[in-house]
Amino acid sequence: MGTEDSPLAKESFDKEIQFIRMLVLTSGAFSRQQFAERLGISVHTFDKTLRRLKEVVSSMQQQIPQEQSKEFAEALRFRYYDSTDPLLLFLFRAKSVKESESQRLSLLLSALNEQALTAMELLDHCCGCLPSDLSLPDEKTIRSDLKYLEEVGVIKKEPGARPYRYRIQDDLVRSLTEDELLDLYDFVDVMATTQVPSVQGYLLRDGLKKQLIRGHVDPHAIETFLYKYHYYSRILDEAHLFTLLNAIRRRCKIRFLYFSPKIEKSYASKNTNPLFERETDGKMQKTLPLKIVYDHQYGRWYLLSYGREGIRKYRMEGITQIDEEESVDEALFEARQNALVEKMRYSWLIDTGRPVTVRARFFNPEGSEPNFVRERVLLQGQWGEIVQEDEHSFVYVITVNGTTEIKPWLRSFGSSCEILEPVQFRREMIAEWKEIQAAYESV
């Protein structure tokens, strides 16, 4: 289920995303107090969040014997290599819907799994099966649930007159043989792990896995590819991705609390009691989102937008508590997007600074055929061109907005790359390589 459909408070979801991000980065090395201070929450909130996440882990690992259960931090480190399921997936499972909605939707789907039913028949089924401590739904609630399930493609209306009957939309998986289902699962597994965005792919993969297990497929046959993309931020930040894309689609301004990567804190709880209101390290931002950019090199998402200061750039890992504001006129939105496109014409990634022309000499590897250095430059060098070439080397030229973003790429070629121009950039690279060399001098 996408985040734009989530009825839960966005702040709560933000907190658990930041909680998991730090748990992964620190490998559980922080004390409770250090962890709470770094997140900008109380120790009590830390304990409550940890309990909630432990409950989620337990619900996912019901098949594991009690004596093998682990603390959450230990389970996290253990599962990192043992399972290919990403952490965001179980957060989506736990947080996409409220507990009452989760129980009701489960009952609806289990009833529809047996036969096609009308809304009133499903209402009777829910009222007869829900626990006594939960309030019973009315017809309007059930019809709203059915509309939601139909929109996300889980169920479909059968043709015919009113009252409409609904059934599970599983024609595809039911029509496939076991081998075909395994092939489809393997394809989705590879694509979800290697492409961006991934959350929908992981949710589809999860559904296919359950279908295979129901068909008594050997679990070892399902876990063929034990690998995953190692940037947790990339997947965790997808929790915001579709909310922001939806705002761009609707030309809506947004308001959010932003924590710059340069400051120590990465989260702050909402203060609902004015007596306990306090200043946070985050800054409230109001801006018009224009574009989302993904950096493959560092596994980061960026939001590019237009605010009072002009074009602004935000790392998505620092965005919390997003709220949509008013929409803007279509002509104004188009003008802002065109201005951004013009500013980014020579952006290696998102830099909108002054364009400079970079000339670099790449040396061909000795005795290597094919020439992997040249192939990589042609593949990753964007709009740059090879302007001069001989048997030993070739010269590559590109105009980019500043040298900051292209520098890591050029540096990654090591001794196979020499910066020729601009002179100041060449001096910077020489100084950096001397610093690296000094770190490896004999002691």
C-alpha positions, 0 to 999 in steps of 0.5 A: 500500500502506498504512503499516499493512502496511509491514514496514519499520522505521518509523524509516527511513520517518520519517527520509525524510519529515522529510528531504523536508519540510525539503528542500521548506521550505529549497529545498536552501539548507542545507549538509550539516552544517546539514541534518544538525544540524537533523534530529538525524542524522549527516552520514554518515546524511544522505549515505546517505539522500540516495543512497537518495532519488536512487536512487528518483528515478532509478528513477522517471525511467528514461525521461529520458536520462542527460544530463538527470538531475539532483541530487535537490534540483534534481529536487525543485524541477524536478518540483514544477511539472512533475509532479502526482505527490506526493513521498509517492507515490514514498516509498510506492513505495520503502518499502512493501515490502522489496526481496526482497518487491518482486521476489517480488510483481512476479513473482507479478503478472506471472505472474498477468497472463497466466493464473490459477495455483495457489500451487504453480505460482506457487512454481515460477515464482518459484523459476525467475525470482528472481536467484541472489543472493536466497533462494528462497521456500517455499510458506508465503511464497508463500501469505502473499504471495497472502493479502496481495495478496487482502486489498488487492484486487489479486488474487482467488480463482477459484471452484472446488475446491482447489487454488485458482487466483488471477487479477488483479482488473482486471475494472473497467479491462478493461471500460471503454473508453478514453474511460471510463478517461480519465474515471475517471482525471480524476475520481480525479485531481481527488478525490485532489488536493482531498480528504483523505486523498489517499495511496490516491487517488494510488496508484489514480491511479498504477495507472490512469495505467499502464493508460492508458499500456499502452493507448498513450494520449497522455501529454498527454491524461493530464496534463490537470490540472497542479495540486496542493495546496501543503501538503506536510505534509498529504500527508507526514503521511498516512504516520502517518494509517492507523497511528493510525486503526488504533490508535484502531479497536483501542483501543490505546495508542501510544508515540512520540517527539515533536518539538514545533513549538517546538523546533528539531530535527524528528527523531533517529535511533535509537541501537542502540549504548548507547555512543553513546546521547545525549539528543534534543530529542524526548520519548517519549510514551505516550498513548491516541489518540482522534481525528484532526483536519485543519486545512484552513486550514493543511494540518495534521493533529492527534492528540487523545489521553488521557494522564497529564495528561488530554487532549493534542494533538499535531501529526502532523508531529512524531510519529516512531517509533510503536509500539502498546502494550496495548489498553484496556477498551471502556468506558474508551475510550468514556468517554475519547471522550465526555469529549473530545466534551464538551470539544470542543463549542465548539472551532473546531478543537481548542481545549479552553479556556474557552468565550467568545461572539464578536460580529462585524459584517460589512460588505456589499460595495458593488455586489456581487450575490450578497453573497460576504461573507455567503455565506462566513460562512454557508458557513464559520461553523460553528454561529455565527448571524447575529442582526441584519442591515440593508442595510449590514452584519450581526452574527454571533455564535458561542460558541467555546473561546477566540479563538485558532483563530477569529482567523485566519478573522475576520482574513482578512475584512480591513476587512469585519469588525469585532470587537464582543465580547469587549472584550479580543479587540477590543483584540487585533485593533486592536493587530494591525492597527496593527502591520500598518499600521506595516509598510506605512508609507511609508519 
